[in-house]
Amino acid sequence: MNAPQLVVHRDKELMAQAAAARLVTRIVDAQAARGSASVVLTGGRNGNGLLAALRTAPARDAIDWSRLDLWWGDERFLPEGDPERNVTQAREALLDHVPLDPARVHPMPSADGAYGTDADAAAAAYAEELAEATRPEDRGSVPRFDVLLLGVGPDTHVASLFPEHPAVRETERTVVGVHGAPKPPPTRISLTLPAVRAAREVWLLAAGEDKAQAVAVALSGAGEVQAPAAGAYGQARTLWLLDTAAAARLPRDLYPVGAA
Ligand SMILES: O=C(O)[C@H](O)[C@@H](O)[C@H](O)[C@H](O)COP(=O)(O)O
């Protein structure tokens, strides 16, 4: 596991803009190197804030939107178009405003789709979709995503992997149905930690003082079952993108207070 890198911004607006600029560069580099890029999106205010910032980023037209694959790290298992679905919010923030190839946009199934209310069957279908998109050089059952974004919850959850929940202990499957989640809605679909760790780069986003404790715990050697964010790392890079409030309780050896 590579050591996480921390980038602390003055406030969440600047964090979103800087992360958007960083994402433009990563996508453009991946497209130059491999012909296309793949990004895994997250729900939550910070993930959507990044997408909204990307929509107005000056360099956004450097991206070839038709050669970008989009996946989701988790989804609230609700009917298509529900305003609480991560994909609905992502469409509103960015996806409806850029010329993506619809065949390369891979939302997780909805609760009124082909699998009805069976979240486990829907999760298995998404795992299959990921497996089909995998190339031999990915050497695994999910693509080697270029960037996988994760919002960090105040309880250290990432995607829909909650502390001590069965989904965070999953070591075989790449996508699981989540039942009885502590945060509504209770039924969700989530990538598992092994799928997260297939990404080249994992970027964790956290802003605000209500995240300070979670960030400190996850970066101070906690176990991934107790603190799922601690188990989220990338093959090449793990980046924690924070604002000063979320970084406030970090141990001094990780982040000297007042450095931002
Ligand atoms: O599915 C959910 O309920 C949210 O998507 C959740 O997982 C979110 O990503 C984190 O709680 C961080 O949220 P914020 O970025 O809003 O702080």
The ligand as an SDF file (V2000), in Angstrom:
LIG
                    3D

 17 16  0  0  0  0  0  0  0  0999 V2000
  -24.5790    7.6620   -0.3860 O   0  0  0  0  0  0  0  0  0  0  0  0
  -24.5160    8.5590    0.4350 C   0  0  0  0  0  0  0  0  0  0  0  0
  -25.2590    8.6670    1.4030 O   0  0  0  0  0  0  0  0  0  0  0  0
  -23.4850    9.6340    0.2180 C   0  0  0  0  0  0  0  0  0  0  0  0
  -23.1230    9.6180   -1.1110 O   0  0  0  0  0  0  0  0  0  0  0  0
  -22.2770    9.4650    1.1200 C   0  0  0  0  0  0  0  0  0  0  0  0
  -21.6560    8.2300    0.9670 O   0  0  0  0  0  0  0  0  0  0  0  0
  -21.3180   10.6130    0.9260 C   0  0  0  0  0  0  0  0  0  0  0  0
  -20.4750   10.4180   -0.1750 O   0  0  0  0  0  0  0  0  0  0  0  0
  -20.4800   10.8600    2.1460 C   0  0  0  0  0  0  0  0  0  0  0  0
  -21.2940   10.8270    3.2730 O   0  0  0  0  0  0  0  0  0  0  0  0
  -19.7520   12.1800    2.0540 C   0  0  0  0  0  0  0  0  0  0  0  0
  -20.7060   13.1620    1.8850 O   0  0  0  0  0  0  0  0  0  0  0  0
  -20.4300   14.7030    1.6890 P   0  0  0  0  0  0  0  0  0  0  0  0
  -19.4600   14.8650    0.5780 O   0  0  0  0  0  0  0  0  0  0  0  0
  -21.7790   15.2730    1.4280 O   0  0  0  0  0  0  0  0  0  0  0  0
  -19.8640   15.1780    2.9880 O   0  0  0  0  0  0  0  0  0  0  0  0
  1  2  2  0
  2  3  1  0
  2  4  1  0
  4  5  1  0
  4  6  1  0
  6  7  1  0
  6  8  1  0
  8  9  1  0
  8 10  1  0
 10 11  1  0
 10 12  1  0
 12 13  1  0
 13 14  1  0
 14 15  2  0
 14 16  1  0
 14 17  1  0
M  END
$$$$
